[in-house]
Amino acid sequence: MYVVSPNIGGPIALYPSSVSGTAAPTAAVTGTYLNLPGYVTADSAGTFYVSDQETVYAYAKGTTSPARTITSTSLTGEVRGMTTDASHNLYVAGGVFAGGVTTYGVAVFAPNAGTNATPLETFTSTSLAFPYGVAVDAAGNIYVASDNQSGGYNAVLEFAKGAIGVATPTRMISGAATGLGQGELAGIALDPSANIYCTVLADAYNPTDHIVEFAASTASGNQPFTRELTGAATGLHGPTTLAIYGGNLFVGNASTMGPSQLFDVTVYPTSANGNQAPLRSIFPDDSGLNLEGSEIAVGP
């Protein structure tokens, strides 16, 4: 498990995915080259990627120095989410140059991309407001969590594999019944069956923090979620990031001003529903790490 600390110099703390309770990292990535690390993802080979504003660093499994630095003129603003596919292509959501304009969208980079890389594809959409996470299924379809930020409902947008330029989503989930709300839609993940999971922070329409799940192939439009994880027993408090690994759902919960609400990670089965307690909770040793608002990834 990888935990990003959004500080100059990091660190990005590494933990075994099986850890439970209070834990100190087994290793940490640090360095003055890290200005404002934000998002993290890992591929099936154990390579993990850390975004730093418009730059992405790639690290080989078990190492703490970057093996590659990924830069591109197509990345024009802060990265707002990353994921990889089975072929180890890297998907980067955030500020991009797509369709002849600088806007928000997704850029896809080949394995082993480096400096001045040309993306395999770059796309945006008139339906995409502000990306807050990206996911890809086994068929190569791309899902973007779109935080509206202008009073409308948040959305999950699906784009076909190979989307380029100004693309039209093949599917959009949005509306009052979906549970995606009008507050902060903070993350997205897919399970192996391509069921969709989103973290949603409390707002006027959703009075509690919660995680909603949508069926893989049938959810569309203003359709209600199939399951919702919410309630005091869940341990959720400001869930800002999530990952699925080994049949479990890992949720990063932001710290608050209270001393009892430091950053932690709660772990659930992907079948979790209602006011269900976590299987375990992880309390990273955050002495000097400033883990508030951190992002997580889980991989081999």
BALOBA-1460 file (C-alpha; in Angstrom, 3 decimals):
// residues 300
<rec num="1" residu="m" x="0.000" y="0.000" z="0.000"/>
<rec num="2" residu="y" x="1.266" y="3.454" z="-0.963"/>
<rec num="3" residu="v" x="0.302" y="6.613" z="0.950"/>
<rec num="4" residu="v" x="1.103" y="10.046" z="-0.468"/>
<rec num="5" residu="s" x="1.943" y="12.953" z="1.822"/>
<rec num="6" residu="p" x="1.307" y="16.220" z="-0.051"/>
<rec num="7" residu="n" x="4.422" y="18.012" z="1.169"/>
<rec num="8" residu="i" x="7.564" y="19.339" z="-0.435"/>
<rec num="9" residu="g" x="9.875" y="16.331" z="-0.465"/>
<rec num="10" residu="g" x="7.048" y="13.876" z="0.231"/>
<rec num="11" residu="p" x="7.242" y="11.293" z="1.591"/>
<rec num="12" residu="i" x="5.328" y="8.539" z="-0.140"/>
<rec num="13" residu="a" x="5.102" y="5.878" z="2.544"/>
<rec num="14" residu="l" x="5.043" y="2.154" z="1.695"/>
<rec num="15" residu="y" x="3.218" y="-0.475" z="3.782"/>
<rec num="16" residu="p" x="2.333" y="-4.156" z="3.312"/>
<rec num="17" residu="s" x="-1.254" y="-4.406" z="2.027"/>
<rec num="18" residu="s" x="-2.004" y="-6.864" z="4.835"/>
<rec num="19" residu="v" x="-1.068" y="-4.461" z="7.620"/>
<rec num="20" residu="s" x="-3.554" y="-3.704" z="10.398"/>
<rec num="21" residu="g" x="-3.696" y="-1.275" z="13.297"/>
<rec num="22" residu="t" x="-0.980" y="1.270" z="13.970"/>
<rec num="23" residu="a" x="1.850" y="0.830" z="11.532"/>
<rec num="24" residu="a" x="5.116" y="2.463" z="10.569"/>
<rec num="25" residu="p" x="6.101" y="2.384" z="6.889"/>
<rec num="26" residu="t" x="8.525" y="-0.248" z="5.677"/>
<rec num="27" residu="a" x="10.055" y="2.279" z="3.261"/>
<rec num="28" residu="a" x="9.497" y="5.833" z="2.081"/>
<rec num="29" residu="v" x="10.121" y="7.853" z="-1.056"/>
<rec num="30" residu="t" x="11.571" y="11.278" z="-0.310"/>
<rec num="31" residu="g" x="13.527" y="13.881" z="-2.230"/>
<rec num="32" residu="t" x="13.811" y="17.561" z="-2.964"/>
<rec num="33" residu="y" x="12.624" y="16.839" z="-6.527"/>
<rec num="34" residu="l" x="9.133" y="16.270" z="-5.076"/>
<rec num="35" residu="n" x="7.362" y="19.635" z="-5.008"/>
<rec num="36" residu="l" x="3.717" y="18.744" z="-4.382"/>
<rec num="37" residu="p" x="3.079" y="14.989" z="-4.753"/>
<rec num="38" residu="g" x="-0.599" y="14.312" z="-5.295"/>
<rec num="39" residu="y" x="-1.836" y="11.019" z="-6.728"/>
<rec num="40" residu="v" x="-0.454" y="7.501" z="-6.795"/>
<rec num="41" residu="t" x="-1.252" y="4.287" z="-8.667"/>
<rec num="42" residu="a" x="0.422" y="0.912" z="-9.160"/>
<rec num="43" residu="d" x="0.378" y="-1.582" z="-12.026"/>
<rec num="44" residu="s" x="0.240" y="-5.375" z="-11.906"/>
<rec num="45" residu="a" x="4.047" y="-5.631" z="-12.120"/>
<rec num="46" residu="g" x="4.470" y="-3.570" z="-8.957"/>
<rec num="47" residu="t" x="5.658" y="-0.388" z="-10.682"/>
<rec num="48" residu="f" x="4.109" y="2.573" z="-8.889"/>
<rec num="49" residu="y" x="3.575" y="6.079" z="-10.187"/>
<rec num="50" residu="v" x="3.442" y="9.349" z="-8.257"/>
<rec num="51" residu="s" x="2.119" y="12.593" z="-9.717"/>
<rec num="52" residu="d" x="3.785" y="15.899" z="-8.900"/>
<rec num="53" residu="q" x="1.762" y="18.715" z="-10.431"/>
<rec num="54" residu="e" x="2.287" y="18.146" z="-14.214"/>
<rec num="55" residu="t" x="4.998" y="15.483" z="-13.835"/>
<rec num="56" residu="v" x="4.700" y="11.762" z="-13.091"/>
<rec num="57" residu="y" x="7.510" y="9.700" z="-11.524"/>
<rec num="58" residu="a" x="7.679" y="5.925" z="-12.043"/>
<rec num="59" residu="y" x="9.331" y="3.655" z="-9.466"/>
<rec num="60" residu="a" x="10.207" y="-0.019" z="-9.843"/>
<rec num="61" residu="k" x="8.707" y="-2.345" z="-7.266"/>
<rec num="62" residu="g" x="10.479" y="-2.109" z="-3.921"/>
<rec num="63" residu="t" x="12.566" y="0.946" z="-4.835"/>
<rec num="64" residu="t" x="12.468" y="4.521" z="-3.593"/>
<rec num="65" residu="s" x="14.237" y="6.364" z="-6.429"/>
<rec num="66" residu="p" x="12.432" y="7.082" z="-9.700"/>
<rec num="67" residu="a" x="13.324" y="4.844" z="-12.637"/>
<rec num="68" residu="r" x="11.627" y="7.211" z="-15.077"/>
<rec num="69" residu="t" x="10.256" y="10.744" z="-15.204"/>
<rec num="70" residu="i" x="7.202" y="11.193" z="-17.414"/>
<rec num="71" residu="t" x="6.639" y="14.650" z="-18.862"/>
<rec num="72" residu="s" x="4.600" y="15.780" z="-21.857"/>
<rec num="73" residu="t" x="3.405" y="18.973" z="-23.469"/>
<rec num="74" residu="s" x="-0.020" y="17.305" z="-23.398"/>
<rec num="75" residu="l" x="-0.046" y="17.553" z="-19.589"/>
<rec num="76" residu="t" x="-0.929" y="21.183" z="-18.972"/>
<rec num="77" residu="g" x="-2.245" y="21.241" z="-15.412"/>
<rec num="78" residu="e" x="-2.292" y="19.435" z="-12.113"/>
<rec num="79" residu="v" x="-2.890" y="15.694" z="-12.303"/>
<rec num="80" residu="r" x="-6.261" y="14.744" z="-10.768"/>
<rec num="81" residu="g" x="-6.118" y="10.960" z="-10.929"/>
<rec num="82" residu="m" x="-4.172" y="8.054" z="-12.434"/>
<rec num="83" residu="t" x="-4.617" y="4.380" z="-13.192"/>
<rec num="84" residu="t" x="-3.040" y="1.639" z="-15.314"/>
<rec num="85" residu="d" x="-4.396" y="-1.197" z="-17.454"/>
<rec num="86" residu="a" x="-3.307" y="-4.816" z="-17.891"/>
<rec num="87" residu="s" x="-0.792" y="-3.770" z="-20.556"/>
<rec num="88" residu="h" x="0.752" y="-1.237" z="-18.138"/>
<rec num="89" residu="n" x="-0.429" y="1.795" z="-20.109"/>
<rec num="90" residu="l" x="-0.777" y="4.806" z="-17.805"/>
<rec num="91" residu="y" x="-3.971" y="6.905" z="-17.777"/>
<rec num="92" residu="v" x="-3.626" y="10.433" z="-16.405"/>
<rec num="93" residu="a" x="-6.661" y="12.638" z="-15.691"/>
<rec num="94" residu="g" x="-6.297" y="16.365" z="-15.183"/>
<rec num="95" residu="g" x="-5.224" y="19.373" z="-17.219"/>
<rec num="96" residu="v" x="-4.487" y="18.256" z="-20.796"/>
<rec num="97" residu="f" x="-4.136" y="19.602" z="-24.311"/>
<rec num="98" residu="a" x="-6.869" y="17.823" z="-26.281"/>
<rec num="99" residu="g" x="-9.088" y="18.690" z="-29.224"/>
<rec num="100" residu="g" x="-6.881" y="21.680" z="-29.965"/>
<rec num="101" residu="v" x="-7.462" y="23.351" z="-26.583"/>
<rec num="102" residu="t" x="-6.092" y="23.306" z="-23.052"/>
<rec num="103" residu="t" x="-8.797" y="21.826" z="-20.859"/>
<rec num="104" residu="y" x="-9.589" y="18.957" z="-18.469"/>
<rec num="105" residu="g" x="-9.400" y="15.441" z="-19.842"/>
<rec num="106" residu="v" x="-7.367" y="12.226" z="-19.959"/>
<rec num="107" residu="a" x="-3.996" y="11.415" z="-21.540"/>
<rec num="108" residu="v" x="-2.840" y="7.821" z="-22.061"/>
<rec num="109" residu="f" x="0.861" y="6.948" z="-22.088"/>
<rec num="110" residu="a" x="2.599" y="3.779" z="-23.262"/>
<rec num="111" residu="p" x="4.602" y="1.574" z="-20.886"/>
<rec num="112" residu="n" x="8.098" y="2.976" z="-20.343"/>
<rec num="113" residu="a" x="7.050" y="6.510" z="-21.376"/>
<rec num="114" residu="g" x="9.640" y="9.082" z="-20.324"/>
<rec num="115" residu="t" x="10.462" y="12.745" z="-20.777"/>
<rec num="116" residu="n" x="8.757" y="14.663" z="-23.597"/>
<rec num="117" residu="a" x="6.432" y="11.717" z="-24.142"/>
<rec num="118" residu="t" x="3.738" y="11.765" z="-26.816"/>
<rec num="119" residu="p" x="0.529" y="10.213" z="-25.489"/>
<rec num="120" residu="l" x="-1.111" y="7.293" z="-27.257"/>
<rec num="121" residu="e" x="-4.351" y="9.239" z="-27.028"/>
<rec num="122" residu="t" x="-5.681" y="12.379" z="-25.389"/>
<rec num="123" residu="f" x="-9.329" y="13.303" z="-25.032"/>
<rec num="124" residu="t" x="-11.721" y="15.697" z="-23.370"/>
<rec num="125" residu="s" x="-15.501" y="16.049" z="-23.412"/>
<rec num="126" residu="t" x="-18.069" y="18.794" z="-23.107"/>
<rec num="127" residu="s" x="-19.667" y="16.575" z="-20.426"/>
<rec num="128" residu="l" x="-16.501" y="16.540" z="-18.309"/>
<rec num="129" residu="a" x="-16.378" y="19.284" z="-15.674"/>
<rec num="130" residu="f" x="-13.499" y="18.548" z="-13.287"/>
<rec num="131" residu="p" x="-11.903" y="15.092" z="-13.079"/>
<rec num="132" residu="y" x="-11.455" y="13.522" z="-9.654"/>
<rec num="133" residu="g" x="-10.221" y="10.079" z="-10.599"/>
<rec num="134" residu="v" x="-9.983" y="7.711" z="-13.548"/>
<rec num="135" residu="a" x="-10.411" y="3.945" z="-13.941"/>
<rec num="136" residu="v" x="-10.245" y="1.472" z="-16.836"/>
<rec num="137" residu="d" x="-11.911" y="-1.904" z="-17.308"/>
<rec num="138" residu="a" x="-10.558" y="-5.086" z="-18.915"/>
<rec num="139" residu="a" x="-12.010" y="-4.099" z="-22.316"/>
<rec num="140" residu="g" x="-10.198" y="-0.749" z="-22.257"/>
<rec num="141" residu="n" x="-13.251" y="1.420" z="-21.543"/>
<rec num="142" residu="i" x="-12.312" y="4.488" z="-19.505"/>
<rec num="143" residu="y" x="-14.318" y="5.846" z="-16.559"/>
<rec num="144" residu="v" x="-13.867" y="9.369" z="-15.195"/>
<rec num="145" residu="a" x="-15.323" y="10.735" z="-11.950"/>
<rec num="146" residu="s" x="-16.462" y="14.267" z="-12.827"/>
<rec num="147" residu="d" x="-16.943" y="16.690" z="-9.937"/>
<rec num="148" residu="n" x="-19.362" y="19.365" z="-11.175"/>
<rec num="149" residu="q" x="-18.237" y="22.264" z="-8.933"/>
<rec num="150" residu="s" x="-20.929" y="24.553" z="-10.405"/>
<rec num="151" residu="g" x="-24.055" y="23.453" z="-8.570"/>
<rec num="152" residu="g" x="-25.082" y="20.563" z="-10.814"/>
<rec num="153" residu="y" x="-24.851" y="16.882" z="-10.025"/>
<rec num="154" residu="n" x="-21.575" y="15.013" z="-10.104"/>
<rec num="155" residu="a" x="-21.198" y="12.293" z="-12.727"/>
<rec num="156" residu="v" x="-19.406" y="9.136" z="-13.758"/>
<rec num="157" residu="l" x="-18.565" y="9.243" z="-17.473"/>
<rec num="158" residu="e" x="-17.619" y="6.180" z="-19.520"/>
<rec num="159" residu="f" x="-15.624" y="6.563" z="-22.738"/>
<rec num="160" residu="a" x="-14.873" y="3.908" z="-25.325"/>
<rec num="161" residu="k" x="-11.364" y="2.524" z="-25.715"/>
<rec num="162" residu="g" x="-9.390" y="4.731" z="-28.085"/>
<rec num="163" residu="a" x="-11.364" y="7.920" z="-27.343"/>
<rec num="164" residu="i" x="-9.560" y="10.921" z="-28.805"/>
<rec num="165" residu="g" x="-10.102" y="14.664" z="-29.257"/>
<rec num="166" residu="v" x="-13.486" y="15.951" z="-28.089"/>
<rec num="167" residu="a" x="-15.184" y="12.669" z="-27.217"/>
<rec num="168" residu="t" x="-18.780" y="11.818" z="-26.413"/>
<rec num="169" residu="p" x="-19.225" y="9.521" z="-23.418"/>
<rec num="170" residu="t" x="-20.863" y="6.181" z="-24.154"/>
<rec num="171" residu="r" x="-22.558" y="6.339" z="-20.778"/>
<rec num="172" residu="m" x="-23.143" y="8.920" z="-18.053"/>
<rec num="173" residu="i" x="-24.385" y="8.273" z="-14.514"/>
<rec num="174" residu="s" x="-25.661" y="11.459" z="-12.865"/>
<rec num="175" residu="g" x="-28.675" y="12.824" z="-11.011"/>
<rec num="176" residu="a" x="-30.385" y="13.039" z="-7.623"/>
<rec num="177" residu="a" x="-31.119" y="9.313" z="-7.350"/>
<rec num="178" residu="t" x="-27.548" y="8.166" z="-7.990"/>
<rec num="179" residu="g" x="-26.139" y="9.269" z="-4.641"/>
<rec num="180" residu="l" x="-23.230" y="10.988" z="-6.396"/>
<rec num="181" residu="g" x="-24.458" y="14.272" z="-4.970"/>
<rec num="182" residu="q" x="-23.413" y="17.848" z="-5.608"/>
<rec num="183" residu="g" x="-20.558" y="17.983" z="-3.101"/>
<rec num="184" residu="e" x="-17.124" y="16.482" z="-3.663"/>
<rec num="185" residu="l" x="-16.936" y="13.304" z="-5.703"/>
<rec num="186" residu="a" x="-13.530" y="12.245" z="-4.493"/>
<rec num="187" residu="g" x="-12.559" y="8.980" z="-6.155"/>
<rec num="188" residu="i" x="-13.472" y="6.051" z="-8.404"/>
<rec num="189" residu="a" x="-12.448" y="2.393" z="-8.685"/>
<rec num="190" residu="l" x="-13.613" y="-0.730" z="-10.537"/>
<rec num="191" residu="d" x="-13.709" y="-4.318" z="-9.334"/>
<rec num="192" residu="p" x="-12.731" y="-7.182" z="-11.704"/>
<rec num="193" residu="s" x="-16.344" y="-7.360" z="-12.945"/>
<rec num="194" residu="a" x="-16.262" y="-3.606" z="-13.742"/>
<rec num="195" residu="n" x="-18.755" y="-2.677" z="-11.031"/>
<rec num="196" residu="i" x="-18.175" y="0.995" z="-10.228"/>
<rec num="197" residu="y" x="-17.352" y="2.327" z="-6.737"/>
<rec num="198" residu="c" x="-17.223" y="6.044" z="-5.857"/>
<rec num="199" residu="t" x="-16.395" y="7.948" z="-2.693"/>
<rec num="200" residu="v" x="-18.721" y="10.878" z="-2.037"/>
<rec num="201" residu="l" x="-18.328" y="13.499" z="0.680"/>
<rec num="202" residu="a" x="-21.391" y="14.720" z="2.550"/>
<rec num="203" residu="d" x="-23.480" y="17.532" z="1.065"/>
<rec num="204" residu="a" x="-27.011" y="18.933" z="1.289"/>
<rec num="205" residu="y" x="-28.378" y="15.979" z="-0.680"/>
<rec num="206" residu="n" x="-26.240" y="13.309" z="0.992"/>
<rec num="207" residu="p" x="-25.953" y="14.144" z="4.702"/>
<rec num="208" residu="t" x="-23.279" y="11.529" z="5.409"/>
<rec num="209" residu="d" x="-20.001" y="10.488" z="3.827"/>
<rec num="210" residu="h" x="-20.589" y="7.364" z="1.819"/>
<rec num="211" residu="i" x="-19.451" y="4.999" z="-0.899"/>
<rec num="212" residu="v" x="-21.865" y="4.022" z="-3.654"/>
<rec num="213" residu="e" x="-21.631" y="1.106" z="-6.068"/>
<rec num="214" residu="f" x="-23.196" y="0.828" z="-9.529"/>
<rec num="215" residu="a" x="-23.741" y="-2.286" z="-11.612"/>
<rec num="216" residu="a" x="-21.152" y="-2.729" z="-14.332"/>
<rec num="217" residu="s" x="-23.244" y="-2.819" z="-17.485"/>
<rec num="218" residu="t" x="-26.696" y="-1.538" z="-16.550"/>
<rec num="219" residu="a" x="-26.230" y="1.662" z="-14.542"/>
<rec num="220" residu="s" x="-26.959" y="4.763" z="-16.605"/>
<rec num="221" residu="g" x="-28.537" y="8.180" z="-16.236"/>
<rec num="222" residu="n" x="-30.306" y="9.014" z="-12.991"/>
<rec num="223" residu="q" x="-30.341" y="5.414" z="-11.797"/>
<rec num="224" residu="p" x="-30.079" y="4.572" z="-8.078"/>
<rec num="225" residu="f" x="-26.949" y="2.862" z="-6.797"/>
<rec num="226" residu="t" x="-27.078" y="-0.869" z="-6.118"/>
<rec num="227" residu="r" x="-25.345" y="-0.587" z="-2.734"/>
<rec num="228" residu="e" x="-24.311" y="2.163" z="-0.333"/>
<rec num="229" residu="l" x="-21.756" y="1.937" z="2.458"/>
<rec num="230" residu="t" x="-22.530" y="4.544" z="5.096"/>
<rec num="231" residu="g" x="-23.078" y="4.981" z="8.831"/>
<rec num="232" residu="a" x="-21.193" y="5.293" z="12.110"/>
<rec num="233" residu="a" x="-20.056" y="1.668" z="12.171"/>
<rec num="234" residu="t" x="-18.237" y="2.013" z="8.831"/>
<rec num="235" residu="g" x="-15.567" y="4.295" z="10.290"/>
<rec num="236" residu="l" x="-15.749" y="6.541" z="7.227"/>
<rec num="237" residu="h" x="-14.746" y="10.165" z="7.868"/>
<rec num="238" residu="g" x="-13.999" y="12.329" z="4.874"/>
<rec num="239" residu="p" x="-13.262" y="9.455" z="2.441"/>
<rec num="240" residu="t" x="-11.105" y="10.981" z="-0.279"/>
<rec num="241" residu="t" x="-9.543" y="8.032" z="-2.060"/>
<rec num="242" residu="l" x="-10.182" y="4.342" z="-2.659"/>
<rec num="243" residu="a" x="-8.569" y="1.299" z="-4.243"/>
<rec num="244" residu="i" x="-9.586" y="-2.317" z="-4.860"/>
<rec num="245" residu="y" x="-7.045" y="-5.087" z="-4.396"/>
<rec num="246" residu="g" x="-7.251" y="-8.750" z="-3.442"/>
<rec num="247" residu="g" x="-11.039" y="-8.682" z="-3.222"/>
<rec num="248" residu="n" x="-11.013" y="-5.841" z="-0.703"/>
<rec num="249" residu="l" x="-11.938" y="-2.185" z="-0.847"/>
<rec num="250" residu="f" x="-9.340" y="0.164" z="0.705"/>
<rec num="251" residu="v" x="-10.586" y="3.654" z="1.632"/>
<rec num="252" residu="g" x="-8.374" y="6.556" z="2.670"/>
<rec num="253" residu="n" x="-10.103" y="8.820" z="5.204"/>
<rec num="254" residu="a" x="-8.862" y="12.376" z="5.549"/>
<rec num="255" residu="s" x="-7.756" y="13.767" z="8.874"/>
<rec num="256" residu="t" x="-9.832" y="16.413" z="10.643"/>
<rec num="257" residu="m" x="-9.048" y="18.962" z="13.305"/>
<rec num="258" residu="g" x="-9.805" y="16.493" z="16.081"/>
<rec num="259" residu="p" x="-6.962" y="14.378" z="17.520"/>
<rec num="260" residu="s" x="-9.070" y="11.220" z="17.185"/>
<rec num="261" residu="q" x="-9.584" y="11.717" z="13.470"/>
<rec num="262" residu="l" x="-6.116" y="11.428" z="11.969"/>
<rec num="263" residu="f" x="-5.712" y="9.991" z="8.492"/>
<rec num="264" residu="d" x="-6.487" y="6.299" z="8.361"/>
<rec num="265" residu="v" x="-7.363" y="3.553" z="5.899"/>
<rec num="266" residu="t" x="-10.430" y="1.358" z="6.391"/>
<rec num="267" residu="v" x="-10.672" y="-1.988" z="4.585"/>
<rec num="268" residu="y" x="-13.920" y="-3.724" z="3.576"/>
<rec num="269" residu="p" x="-14.956" y="-6.654" z="1.417"/>
<rec num="270" residu="t" x="-16.129" y="-5.372" z="-1.976"/>
<rec num="271" residu="s" x="-19.561" y="-6.737" z="-1.032"/>
<rec num="272" residu="a" x="-19.848" y="-4.341" z="1.938"/>
<rec num="273" residu="n" x="-23.213" y="-2.655" z="2.272"/>
<rec num="274" residu="g" x="-25.075" y="-0.391" z="4.669"/>
<rec num="275" residu="n" x="-23.675" y="0.408" z="8.093"/>
<rec num="276" residu="q" x="-21.038" y="-2.328" z="7.957"/>
<rec num="277" residu="a" x="-17.883" y="-2.215" z="10.057"/>
<rec num="278" residu="p" x="-14.518" y="-2.558" z="8.299"/>
<rec num="279" residu="l" x="-12.596" y="-5.795" z="8.285"/>
<rec num="280" residu="r" x="-9.651" y="-3.844" z="9.662"/>
<rec num="281" residu="s" x="-8.388" y="-0.314" z="10.037"/>
<rec num="282" residu="i" x="-4.869" y="0.899" z="9.336"/>
<rec num="283" residu="f" x="-3.470" y="3.832" z="11.264"/>
<rec num="284" residu="p" x="-0.249" y="4.872" z="9.536"/>
<rec num="285" residu="d" x="2.423" y="6.259" z="11.825"/>
<rec num="286" residu="d" x="2.109" y="9.861" z="10.689"/>
<rec num="287" residu="s" x="4.751" y="11.365" z="12.954"/>
<rec num="288" residu="g" x="6.136" y="14.209" z="10.848"/>
<rec num="289" residu="l" x="4.406" y="12.967" z="7.685"/>
<rec num="290" residu="n" x="1.381" y="15.303" z="7.567"/>
<rec num="291" residu="l" x="-0.908" y="12.733" z="6.009"/>
<rec num="292" residu="e" x="-3.945" y="15.012" z="5.827"/>
<rec num="293" residu="g" x="-5.718" y="14.696" z="2.486"/>
<rec num="294" residu="s" x="-3.457" y="11.854" z="1.354"/>
<rec num="295" residu="e" x="-4.091" y="9.577" z="-1.624"/>
<rec num="296" residu="i" x="-3.546" y="5.830" z="-1.572"/>
<rec num="297" residu="a" x="-2.905" y="2.979" z="-4.005"/>
<rec num="298" residu="v" x="-2.596" y="-0.746" z="-3.402"/>
<rec num="299" residu="g" x="-0.627" y="-3.170" z="-5.545"/>
<rec num="300" residu="p" x="1.688" y="-6.163" z="-5.535"/>
